[in-house]
Amino acid sequence: MAKVMSKDVAGERASEAAVIVGGLVGRARAAMAEYAREIASGGQARIDEAVTGLAWSIYKPDNAKRLAEVAVEVTGIGRVDSKIIKNTRKTFGTLRDLLRVSSTGIIEEIPAKGLVKWAKPVGVVGAVTPSTNPSATPVNKAMMALKGGNAIIIAPPPTAWAATKPTVDAMRAELAKIGLPEDLVQILPSPVTREATQKLMEMCDLAVATGSQANVKSAYKSGKPALGVGLGNSPVIIDATADLDDAAKKIMLSKTFDHATSCSSENAIVVVDAIYDAAIAALERQGGYMASASERQRIVERLWVDGKLNRAVIAQGPEALVKVFELGPKATGCTFVMAEETGIGKAHPLSGEKLSLVLTVYRAKDFRDAKRIVKEILDYQGRGHSCGIHTKDLDHARELAADIDVVRVLVNQAHTFGNGGGFDNGLAFTLTMGCGTWQANSFSDNLNWSHFVNITHLVTTIPEDKPSEEALFGAYWTKYGK
């Protein structure tokens, strides 16, 4: 039985956390004041130097590799090669986006409306980061925060602190190199406690939470403006007109990237009946292994232990799955494992997020049925996040976007590489994806620089823009009377 912490002990821990976090916030505010002076003299170019320096701290080949290795060593999850790509690709894409926009002073003028918009900092950002991305996410958030003229304090999970600390150290070293205060980027000291993370969210000016839903809910309850994300559980339709080999390759690359740690990784595919066998064959050519009925049962029994995902298979390679699930000889050398499912909901755990190389497969009668299955999966878990479709029929893609409550619908793309921004789509590069009110999130967008600035509107008069009553009410009066 878990021990209940006494009020005295809880109060003591909260007081200690307040002192620690208060010191960090104080240093962050002092660093921001110095940063503001630098911006006053150097303008947007000085901000962009800071952002570029943070990007270089992880993009630099030696650092990208070292931080990827440390991440896997410390957390025990994911793949080094994938994390190197994440450290570089996400950073490069984010830097591209950030260097293309103005984020200080006048950022927009609309003469016709008499409006001039000024961007200003939001303040000290408290950023909760996940164990799945102990390096890439802290840098990603820091780049966006400093783009807005802010300082940031990182709160990693205790299990990832030793991987995030060298990441923060690298950012601080780069800031010092270009003559900016290192305390623009800080990290909670080890051991990271629940109380310290909570205090940070309460004492900062903006809380940004990625990772556990407990932290996201705490951020929204902190009393400060918060940007939190929801659960991923991306279902993807393979439509009758899909290029099956192209779809299979993209699904394989996306599913196996970093051993499926991404919230955008395909958790289920919904294949229409007309091409079901051919689609499964295409996935098998990409290394997918279809579990037998008995193997599927073992997957269900062993993927969860006491209601929680089994750490022996979460974000582990296919060899671990073959061993834990006792898969047959044909599974040797596979890249991911497929398991057929017909049900959706709590009684059918394969319909939920798995954070592993297990891909759930549904068979649909047709596109309409596939859309129903996708909706039911998301209504159970992941509503608001994303879904996708492989098809040549763009009317089906538009119908999916019109009818399914998600922020992102990807068409003919590898979800993991497209959902958080891609060089061949228009989404902003990010590692933090809002799910809208569908998952009690405050934003339905990819987290980007605009979430880290306040806007002052300079308002001047314009020629009166007041239509007549007839112009506004005429059609209504004609149809319904006065």
C-alpha positions as CSV (number, residue, x, y, z in Angstrom):
1,M,0.0,0.0,0.0
2,A,1.4,3.4,-1.0
3,K,2.3,5.7,1.9
4,V,0.4,8.9,2.3
5,M,2.6,11.9,2.7
6,S,1.9,13.9,5.9
7,K,0.8,17.5,5.5
8,D,4.0,18.6,7.3
9,V,6.3,16.8,4.8
10,A,4.2,18.0,1.9
11,G,4.4,21.5,3.1
12,E,8.2,21.3,3.7
13,R,8.7,20.0,0.1
14,A,6.6,22.7,-1.4
15,S,8.5,25.3,0.5
16,E,11.9,23.9,-0.6
17,A,10.6,23.8,-4.2
18,A,9.4,27.4,-4.0
19,V,12.9,28.6,-2.9
20,I,14.7,26.6,-5.6
21,V,12.3,27.7,-8.4
22,G,12.1,31.2,-7.1
23,G,15.9,31.5,-7.5
24,L,15.7,30.2,-11.1
25,V,12.9,32.5,-12.0
26,G,14.8,35.5,-10.6
27,R,17.9,34.7,-12.6
28,A,15.7,34.2,-15.7
29,R,14.1,37.7,-15.2
30,A,17.6,39.2,-14.8
31,A,18.7,37.5,-18.0
32,M,15.6,38.7,-19.8
33,A,16.4,42.3,-18.8
34,E,19.9,42.0,-20.2
35,Y,18.5,40.3,-23.4
36,A,16.1,43.1,-23.8
37,R,19.0,45.6,-23.8
38,E,20.7,43.5,-26.4
39,I,17.6,43.5,-28.6
40,A,17.1,47.2,-28.2
41,S,20.5,47.8,-29.7
42,G,20.8,44.8,-32.1
43,G,17.1,44.4,-33.1
44,Q,15.8,41.3,-34.8
45,A,19.2,40.3,-35.9
46,R,20.3,39.8,-32.3
47,I,17.3,37.6,-31.5
48,D,18.1,35.5,-34.6
49,E,21.7,35.1,-33.5
50,A,20.4,33.7,-30.2
51,V,18.0,31.3,-31.9
52,T,20.7,30.2,-34.4
53,G,23.1,29.6,-31.5
54,L,20.6,27.4,-29.8
55,A,20.0,25.5,-33.0
56,W,23.7,25.0,-33.6
57,S,24.2,23.6,-30.0
58,I,22.3,20.5,-31.0
59,Y,22.7,20.5,-34.8
60,K,26.5,20.4,-34.6
61,P,27.3,16.9,-35.8
62,D,29.3,15.9,-32.7
63,N,26.6,17.2,-30.4
64,A,23.7,15.7,-32.3
65,K,25.4,12.3,-32.0
66,R,26.5,12.6,-28.4
67,L,23.2,13.9,-27.2
68,A,21.3,11.1,-29.0
69,E,23.6,8.5,-27.5
70,V,23.1,10.0,-24.0
71,A,19.3,10.1,-24.5
72,V,19.1,6.4,-25.3
73,E,21.6,5.4,-22.6
74,V,19.8,7.4,-19.9
75,T,16.2,6.7,-20.8
76,G,16.6,3.2,-22.2
77,I,14.2,4.0,-25.0
78,G,14.4,4.8,-28.7
79,R,17.2,4.6,-31.3
80,V,20.4,6.6,-31.5
81,D,20.2,6.9,-35.3
82,S,16.6,8.2,-35.1
83,K,17.4,10.6,-32.4
84,I,20.3,12.0,-34.4
85,I,17.8,12.7,-37.2
86,K,15.3,14.2,-34.8
87,N,18.0,16.4,-33.2
88,T,19.0,17.7,-36.7
89,R,15.9,17.6,-38.9
90,K,13.5,19.2,-36.4
91,T,16.0,21.8,-35.4
92,F,16.9,22.7,-39.0
93,G,13.2,23.0,-39.9
94,T,12.4,25.0,-36.9
95,L,15.3,27.3,-37.5
96,R,14.1,27.8,-41.1
97,D,10.6,28.8,-39.8
98,L,12.0,31.1,-37.2
99,L,14.4,33.0,-39.4
100,R,11.7,33.8,-41.8
101,V,9.6,35.9,-39.4
102,S,9.9,39.1,-37.4
103,S,9.2,38.7,-33.6
104,T,10.1,42.0,-32.1
105,G,8.9,45.6,-32.5
106,I,6.5,46.2,-35.4
107,I,5.7,42.9,-37.0
108,E,2.6,43.9,-39.1
109,E,1.0,47.0,-40.4
110,I,-2.5,47.1,-41.9
111,P,-3.1,50.7,-43.2
112,A,-6.7,50.0,-44.3
113,K,-7.6,49.2,-40.7
114,G,-5.4,51.7,-39.1
115,L,-3.6,48.9,-37.2
116,V,0.1,48.4,-36.3
117,K,1.1,45.3,-34.4
118,W,4.0,45.2,-32.0
119,A,5.4,41.9,-30.7
120,K,6.6,41.7,-27.1
121,P,7.8,38.9,-24.8
122,V,5.4,36.8,-22.7
123,G,8.0,36.5,-19.9
124,V,9.6,33.5,-18.3
125,V,8.5,30.2,-19.9
126,G,8.3,27.1,-17.8
127,A,8.7,24.1,-20.1
128,V,7.8,20.6,-19.1
129,T,9.6,18.1,-21.5
130,P,9.2,14.4,-22.1
131,S,11.5,11.4,-21.6
132,T,10.9,10.4,-25.3
133,N,12.7,13.6,-26.6
134,P,15.1,14.7,-23.8
135,S,17.2,16.8,-26.1
136,A,15.2,17.8,-29.2
137,T,12.1,19.1,-27.3
138,P,14.0,21.3,-24.9
139,V,16.0,22.9,-27.7
140,N,12.8,23.3,-29.9
141,K,11.0,25.1,-27.1
142,A,14.0,27.2,-26.1
143,M,14.4,28.4,-29.8
144,M,10.7,29.5,-29.9
145,A,10.9,31.1,-26.4
146,L,14.0,33.1,-27.2
147,K,12.6,34.1,-30.6
148,G,9.9,36.0,-28.6
149,G,12.5,37.6,-26.4
150,N,11.8,35.4,-23.4
151,A,13.8,33.2,-21.0
152,I,13.0,29.5,-20.4
153,I,13.4,27.0,-17.6
154,I,13.2,23.4,-18.5
155,A,11.5,20.8,-16.3
156,P,12.4,17.3,-17.6
157,P,11.1,14.1,-16.0
158,P,13.5,12.7,-13.3
159,T,14.3,9.7,-15.5
160,A,15.5,12.0,-18.3
161,W,17.3,14.7,-16.4
162,A,20.8,13.3,-17.0
163,A,20.1,13.5,-20.8
164,T,18.5,16.9,-20.8
165,K,21.2,18.5,-18.6
166,P,23.9,18.2,-21.2
167,T,21.5,19.6,-23.8
168,V,20.8,22.6,-21.6
169,D,24.6,23.0,-20.9
170,A,25.2,23.0,-24.7
171,M,22.7,25.7,-25.2
172,R,24.1,27.8,-22.4
173,A,27.6,27.4,-23.7
174,E,26.5,28.7,-27.2
175,L,24.7,31.7,-25.6
176,A,27.9,32.6,-23.7
177,K,29.9,32.3,-26.9
178,I,27.8,35.0,-28.6
179,G,27.8,37.2,-25.6
180,L,24.3,36.6,-24.3
181,P,23.3,35.6,-20.7
182,E,23.4,31.9,-20.1
183,D,20.4,32.1,-17.7
184,L,18.1,32.7,-20.7
185,V,18.0,28.8,-20.6
186,Q,18.0,26.9,-17.3
187,I,17.0,23.5,-16.0
188,L,15.5,22.4,-12.7
189,P,18.2,20.8,-10.5
190,S,18.3,17.1,-9.9
191,P,16.5,15.3,-8.4
192,V,13.5,16.9,-10.2
193,T,10.5,16.7,-7.9
194,R,6.8,16.9,-8.6
195,E,6.7,19.9,-6.2
196,A,9.5,21.7,-8.2
197,T,7.7,21.1,-11.5
198,Q,4.4,22.3,-10.1
199,K,6.0,25.4,-8.6
200,L,7.7,26.2,-11.9
201,M,4.3,26.2,-13.6
202,E,2.9,28.4,-10.9
203,M,5.7,30.9,-10.8
204,C,6.5,31.3,-14.5
205,D,4.6,33.6,-16.9
206,L,3.7,30.9,-19.4
207,A,3.6,27.1,-18.9
208,V,4.2,24.8,-21.9
209,A,3.7,21.1,-21.1
210,T,4.6,18.2,-23.3
211,G,4.7,14.6,-22.0
212,S,2.5,13.0,-19.3
213,Q,-1.1,14.0,-19.2
214,A,-0.7,14.5,-15.4
215,N,1.7,17.3,-16.1
216,V,-0.5,18.8,-18.8
217,K,-3.5,18.9,-16.5
218,S,-1.3,20.4,-13.8
219,A,-0.2,23.1,-16.2
220,Y,-3.8,24.0,-17.0
221,K,-4.6,24.1,-13.2
222,S,-1.5,26.2,-12.4
223,G,-3.2,29.5,-12.5
224,K,-0.9,30.7,-15.3
225,P,-1.5,30.7,-19.1
226,A,-0.7,27.3,-20.3
227,L,-0.1,25.4,-23.6
228,G,-0.5,21.7,-23.1
229,V,-1.0,18.8,-25.5
230,G,-3.1,15.7,-25.7
231,L,-2.6,12.0,-26.3
232,G,-1.7,10.8,-29.7
233,N,-3.2,7.7,-31.3
234,S,-3.0,8.2,-35.0
235,P,-5.2,6.0,-37.2
236,V,-4.4,6.0,-40.9
237,I,-6.6,4.8,-43.7
238,I,-5.3,2.8,-46.7
239,D,-7.9,3.6,-49.4
240,A,-8.7,1.5,-52.4
241,T,-6.8,3.9,-54.8
242,A,-3.7,4.1,-52.7
243,D,-0.2,3.4,-54.1
244,L,0.2,0.4,-51.8
245,D,4.0,0.1,-52.0
246,D,4.4,3.8,-51.3
247,A,2.0,3.7,-48.4
248,A,3.6,0.6,-46.9
249,K,7.1,2.1,-47.1
250,K,6.0,5.4,-45.5
251,I,4.1,3.6,-42.7
252,M,7.1,1.4,-42.0
253,L,9.5,4.3,-41.9
254,S,7.2,6.3,-39.7
255,K,6.3,3.4,-37.4
256,T,9.9,2.3,-36.8
257,F,11.4,5.7,-36.4
258,D,12.8,6.0,-32.9
259,H,11.0,2.7,-32.1
260,A,7.6,4.4,-32.2
261,T,8.2,6.9,-29.4
262,S,6.5,9.7,-31.4
263,C,2.9,10.6,-30.5
264,S,2.4,10.9,-34.2
265,S,3.4,7.4,-35.0
266,E,0.7,5.3,-36.7
267,N,-1.0,3.3,-34.0
268,A,-3.6,1.7,-36.3
269,I,-4.2,1.3,-39.9
270,V,-7.6,0.9,-41.4
271,V,-7.5,-1.0,-44.7
272,V,-10.5,-1.1,-47.1
273,D,-11.6,-4.6,-48.0
274,A,-11.0,-4.3,-51.8
275,I,-7.2,-4.1,-51.3
276,Y,-6.8,-5.6,-47.9
277,D,-4.7,-8.6,-48.8
278,A,-2.5,-6.7,-51.3
279,A,-1.9,-3.9,-48.6
280,I,-0.9,-6.5,-46.0
281,A,1.5,-8.1,-48.5
282,A,3.0,-4.7,-49.3
283,L,3.5,-4.1,-45.5
284,E,5.1,-7.5,-45.2
285,R,7.5,-6.6,-48.0
286,Q,8.6,-3.7,-45.8
287,G,9.3,-6.1,-42.9
288,G,6.0,-6.1,-41.2
289,Y,5.0,-9.4,-39.4
290,M,1.4,-10.3,-39.1
291,A,0.8,-12.0,-35.7
292,S,-1.3,-15.2,-35.6
293,A,-4.4,-15.4,-33.4
294,S,-2.4,-17.0,-30.5
295,E,0.4,-14.5,-30.9
296,R,-2.1,-11.6,-30.9
297,Q,-3.5,-12.8,-27.6
298,R,0.0,-12.9,-26.1
299,I,0.6,-9.3,-27.4
300,V,-2.6,-8.1,-25.7
301,E,-1.6,-9.9,-22.4
302,R,2.0,-8.8,-22.4
303,L,2.0,-5.3,-23.9
304,W,0.3,-4.1,-20.8
305,V,1.2,-5.1,-17.2
306,D,-1.2,-4.2,-14.4
307,G,-2.9,-1.8,-16.8
308,K,0.4,0.0,-17.8
309,L,2.5,-0.3,-20.9
310,N,5.3,-2.9,-20.4
311,R,8.7,-1.1,-20.3
312,A,10.2,-4.3,-21.8
313,V,8.6,-3.4,-25.1
314,I,7.9,0.3,-25.0
315,A,10.1,2.0,-27.6
316,Q,12.3,-1.1,-27.9
317,G,13.5,-2.8,-31.1
318,P,11.7,-5.6,-32.8
319,E,13.9,-8.2,-31.2
320,A,12.4,-7.3,-27.8
321,L,8.9,-7.8,-29.2
322,V,9.8,-11.2,-30.7
323,K,11.2,-12.3,-27.4
324,V,8.5,-10.9,-25.0
325,F,5.6,-11.9,-27.2
326,E,7.2,-15.3,-28.1
327,L,6.6,-14.8,-31.8
328,G,7.2,-17.5,-34.3
329,P,10.4,-18.1,-36.4
330,K,9.0,-16.1,-39.3
331,A,9.1,-12.9,-37.1
332,T,12.9,-13.0,-36.9
333,G,14.3,-10.0,-38.7
334,C,11.0,-8.2,-38.9
335,T,10.9,-4.4,-38.5
336,F,7.5,-4.1,-36.8
337,V,4.6,-6.4,-35.7
338,M,1.0,-6.2,-37.0
339,A,-2.0,-7.5,-35.0
340,E,-5.6,-7.6,-36.4
341,E,-8.4,-6.1,-34.3
342,T,-12.1,-5.6,-34.8
343,G,-13.1,-3.9,-31.5
344,I,-12.6,-0.4,-30.2
345,G,-12.5,0.9,-26.6
346,K,-11.2,0.0,-23.2
347,A,-12.0,-3.7,-23.6
348,H,-9.8,-3.7,-26.8
349,P,-6.5,-2.1,-25.7
350,L,-5.0,-2.5,-29.2
351,S,-7.2,0.3,-30.3
352,G,-5.2,2.7,-28.0
353,E,-1.8,4.3,-28.0
354,K,1.0,1.7,-27.7
355,L,4.3,3.5,-28.0
356,S,5.8,0.4,-29.4
357,L,6.4,-1.3,-32.8
358,V,2.9,-2.9,-32.6
359,L,0.6,-1.7,-35.4
360,T,-3.1,-2.5,-35.1
361,V,-4.8,-3.5,-38.3
362,Y,-8.6,-3.0,-39.0
363,R,-10.4,-4.3,-42.0
364,A,-13.1,-1.9,-43.4
365,K,-15.9,-2.7,-45.9
366,D,-15.2,0.6,-47.8
367,F,-14.1,4.1,-47.3
368,R,-17.3,5.1,-45.4
369,D,-16.7,2.2,-43.0
370,A,-13.0,3.1,-42.7
371,K,-14.0,6.7,-41.7
372,R,-16.4,5.3,-39.1
373,I,-13.6,3.2,-37.6
374,V,-11.2,6.1,-37.5
375,K,-13.8,8.2,-35.7
376,E,-14.5,5.5,-33.1
377,I,-10.8,5.0,-32.5
378,L,-10.3,8.7,-31.9
379,D,-13.4,9.0,-29.8
380,Y,-11.9,6.4,-27.6
381,Q,-8.4,7.9,-27.5
382,G,-6.6,10.6,-29.4
383,R,-9.5,12.8,-30.5
384,G,-8.2,16.1,-31.7
385,H,-4.6,15.0,-32.5
386,S,-4.4,13.6,-36.0
387,C,-5.3,11.0,-38.6
388,G,-4.2,10.3,-42.1
389,I,-5.1,8.6,-45.4
390,H,-3.2,7.1,-48.3
391,T,-5.3,7.7,-51.4
392,K,-5.4,9.1,-54.9
393,D,-9.0,10.3,-54.3
394,L,-8.6,13.8,-52.8
395,D,-12.4,13.9,-52.3
396,H,-12.0,11.2,-49.7
397,A,-9.2,13.2,-48.0
398,R,-11.4,16.3,-47.9
399,E,-14.3,14.3,-46.5
400,L,-12.1,12.9,-43.8
401,A,-11.0,16.4,-42.9
402,A,-14.6,17.7,-42.9
403,D,-16.0,14.9,-40.7
404,I,-13.2,13.9,-38.2
405,D,-12.4,16.1,-35.2
406,V,-8.6,16.3,-35.4
407,V,-6.2,19.2,-35.9
408,R,-4.2,17.4,-38.6
409,V,-5.2,15.1,-41.5
410,L,-2.1,14.0,-43.4
411,V,-2.5,12.8,-47.0
412,N,0.0,10.3,-48.5
413,Q,2.6,11.1,-45.9
414,A,4.6,9.3,-43.2
415,H,2.9,10.6,-40.0
416,T,5.9,10.8,-37.8
417,F,7.8,13.0,-40.4
418,G,4.8,15.1,-41.5
419,N,2.7,15.8,-38.4
420,G,5.3,18.0,-36.7
421,G,6.1,19.9,-39.9
422,G,7.8,18.8,-43.0
423,F,9.8,20.2,-45.9
424,D,7.1,19.1,-48.2
425,N,4.1,20.3,-46.3
426,G,3.0,23.6,-44.8
427,L,2.8,22.7,-41.1
428,A,5.1,24.5,-38.7
429,F,8.1,22.4,-37.5
430,T,7.5,21.5,-33.9
431,L,7.7,18.8,-31.3
432,T,4.6,20.0,-29.4
433,M,1.2,19.6,-31.1
434,G,-2.0,21.0,-29.8
435,C,-5.2,19.1,-30.0
436,G,-7.7,21.8,-29.5
437,T,-10.7,21.7,-27.1
438,W,-11.2,18.1,-28.3
439,Q,-8.6,17.2,-25.7
440,A,-9.0,20.1,-23.4
441,N,-6.0,21.9,-25.0
442,S,-5.9,25.7,-25.4
443,F,-4.6,25.7,-28.9
444,S,-5.3,23.7,-32.1
445,D,-2.0,24.2,-33.9
446,N,1.6,23.2,-34.0
447,L,3.4,25.0,-31.3
448,N,5.3,27.9,-32.9
449,W,7.0,31.2,-32.2
450,S,3.6,33.1,-32.2
451,H,2.6,31.4,-29.0
452,F,5.6,33.1,-27.3
453,V,4.8,36.7,-27.9
454,N,2.2,39.2,-26.7
455,I,0.8,41.6,-29.3
456,T,0.2,45.3,-28.7
457,H,-2.2,46.9,-31.2
458,L,-1.6,50.5,-32.2
459,V,-5.0,51.8,-33.3
460,T,-5.6,54.9,-35.3
461,T,-8.8,56.2,-36.9
462,I,-9.9,55.3,-40.4
463,P,-12.8,56.5,-42.5
464,E,-16.0,55.4,-40.9
465,D,-16.9,51.8,-41.8
466,K,-20.6,51.7,-40.7
467,P,-23.0,49.9,-43.2
468,S,-26.7,50.7,-43.3
469,E,-29.3,48.7,-41.3
470,E,-30.6,47.5,-44.6
471,A,-27.2,46.1,-45.6
472,L,-26.9,44.1,-42.4
473,F,-30.6,43.1,-41.7
474,G,-32.1,43.3,-45.1
475,A,-31.8,39.6,-46.1
476,Y,-33.1,38.5,-42.7
477,W,-36.1,40.9,-42.8
478,T,-37.0,39.7,-46.3
479,K,-37.0,36.1,-45.2
480,Y,-38.4,36.3,-41.7
481,G,-39.9,39.8,-41.4
482,K,-39.1,42.5,-38.9
